[in-house]
Amino acid sequence: MDELSAAQALADQCVEALNDLRSRAAFFDRLIQRLLPLDHKRIFWGNRTLALGKNAGFLDDPRFAAAFQRIHSSQKYDQYDAPQSVAWRLHTLVWAAQSALALPGDFVECGVFRGNYSWVVAELTDFATQPKTFYLYDTFAGFASAYSSPADFPDNPQFFDAAQKEYEDPANYAEVARKFNGYSNVRIVRGVLPDILSEGAPDKIAFLHIDLNSPAAEIGTLEILFDRVVPGGVIVFDDYGVFLFRKQKEAEDTFMAARGYTILELSTGQGLVVKR
């Protein structure tokens, strides 16, 4: 096969793949918009979660809806780009943060990316008025080679390079700084986790969100921060229940079991622990 024929064959394959993707998208659109409503009064479809007949009452909260709409169009979270997207995942975080407001201790997010999750949490907890500090830790330069590699994703090693391109975008830090402009009690900390924690981390933590997409980095972070989470404090593991990140789940299950805890896997893909 000459180069021209090879190029044409590749182009044909790309067109076929694109048409297949469009066909699947059309199928899901018809299923969600036309067929399922015939039997179900309430449908949630977002971030690969399909829930039928559930209240999903957070969608009716005007403040939540407004905050979600502010961040919804800023990022495509999966190939389906469903209307409710990460709304249920955000609801979990907001519930955890609101539950932690009455506890002693600060808020911590490890893995910030563009700050969408932490910004919604801050908005819906009126964090600017709280007597706490929200620590946002991220390299803002992608994965650290000392802790992460394609081997972390045995089912899709290509994810590492694809994610790295998004995570290392310098615009991410600028976006987070913009979102939290005016929050005097939010600290944006650039550095590799868990290393940067030795330079400063709160002694008491009421809310901890871990989203590093790296088994070694997440366990290293837990080894430093877990004991600082106060009784009643909530830990949310962002991708605990996502199969692509199953090595994180395995490592975190082992860590928690050694301390007498079992992580609750949620349908959103998150994991949840309440500290005793």
WOSULFEN-V661030 format. One record per residue. RES is the residue in one small letter. SS is DSSP state (hx for helix, st for strand, lp for the rest). PHI is phi in whole degrees, 0 to 359 (NA if undefined). Layout:
RES,SS,PHI
RES,SS,PHI
//
This chain:
m,lp,NA
d,lp,282
e,hx,298
l,hx,295
s,hx,293
a,hx,296
a,hx,296
q,hx,294
a,hx,296
l,hx,295
a,hx,297
d,hx,297
q,hx,296
c,hx,295
v,hx,297
e,hx,298
a,hx,295
l,hx,295
n,hx,296
d,hx,296
l,hx,296
r,hx,295
s,hx,295
r,hx,294
a,hx,298
a,hx,294
f,hx,298
f,hx,296
d,hx,298
r,hx,293
l,hx,298
i,hx,285
q,hx,275
r,hx,243
l,hx,276
l,hx,298
p,hx,298
l,hx,293
d,lp,242
h,lp,226
k,lp,282
r,lp,229
i,st,230
f,st,246
w,st,222
g,st,187
n,lp,54
r,lp,65
t,st,243
l,st,244
a,st,238
l,st,248
g,lp,71
k,lp,264
n,lp,297
a,lp,46
g,hx,299
f,hx,299
l,hx,293
d,hx,269
d,lp,281
p,hx,303
r,hx,293
f,hx,297
a,hx,300
a,hx,294
a,hx,294
f,hx,298
q,hx,297
r,hx,296
i,hx,255
h,hx,301
s,lp,275
s,lp,277
q,lp,202
k,lp,263
y,lp,272
d,lp,199
q,lp,291
y,lp,273
d,lp,47
a,lp,291
p,lp,299
q,lp,273
s,lp,42
v,lp,267
a,hx,302
w,hx,291
r,hx,296
l,hx,295
h,hx,301
t,hx,300
l,hx,295
v,hx,295
w,hx,301
a,hx,298
a,hx,292
q,hx,296
s,hx,294
a,hx,273
l,lp,299
a,lp,278
l,lp,265
p,lp,289
g,lp,117
d,st,265
f,st,257
v,st,222
e,st,237
c,st,249
g,lp,104
v,lp,253
f,lp,55
r,lp,261
g,lp,80
n,hx,297
y,hx,296
s,hx,294
w,hx,293
v,hx,297
v,hx,301
a,hx,297
e,hx,296
l,hx,274
t,lp,251
d,lp,49
f,hx,297
a,hx,300
t,hx,260
q,lp,273
p,lp,277
k,lp,223
t,lp,244
f,st,254
y,st,265
l,st,246
y,st,256
d,st,195
t,lp,290
f,lp,53
a,lp,219
g,lp,89
f,lp,296
a,lp,263
s,lp,298
a,lp,292
y,lp,236
s,lp,229
s,lp,198
p,hx,302
a,hx,295
d,hx,291
f,lp,233
p,lp,299
d,lp,275
n,lp,201
p,lp,302
q,hx,294
f,hx,302
f,hx,303
d,hx,292
a,hx,296
a,hx,292
q,hx,302
k,hx,298
e,hx,282
y,hx,290
e,lp,270
d,lp,298
p,lp,298
a,hx,292
n,hx,297
y,hx,298
a,hx,298
e,hx,294
v,hx,295
a,hx,300
r,hx,294
k,hx,300
f,lp,255
n,lp,298
g,lp,102
y,lp,269
s,lp,285
n,lp,252
v,st,245
r,st,247
i,st,264
v,st,244
r,st,268
g,lp,162
v,lp,279
l,lp,268
p,lp,269
d,hx,305
i,hx,294
l,hx,294
s,hx,291
e,hx,267
g,lp,155
a,lp,205
p,lp,295
d,lp,285
k,lp,234
i,st,234
a,st,261
f,st,222
l,st,229
h,st,244
i,st,246
d,lp,213
l,lp,256
n,lp,53
s,lp,206
p,hx,304
a,hx,295
a,hx,293
e,hx,290
i,hx,292
g,hx,300
t,hx,292
l,hx,298
e,hx,300
i,hx,269
l,hx,263
f,hx,302
d,hx,292
r,hx,271
v,st,288
v,st,283
p,st,305
g,st,90
g,st,294
v,st,248
i,st,246
v,st,245
f,st,261
d,lp,298
d,lp,247
y,lp,305
g,lp,262
v,lp,268
f,hx,301
l,hx,303
f,hx,256
r,hx,296
k,hx,293
q,hx,296
k,hx,302
e,hx,299
a,hx,293
e,hx,288
d,hx,299
t,hx,296
f,hx,301
m,hx,288
a,hx,299
a,lp,295
r,lp,249
g,lp,82
y,lp,242
t,lp,238
i,lp,280
l,st,278
e,st,275
l,lp,256
s,lp,293
t,lp,289
g,lp,101
q,lp,274
g,st,237
l,st,222
v,st,224
v,st,251
k,lp,291
r,lp,271
//
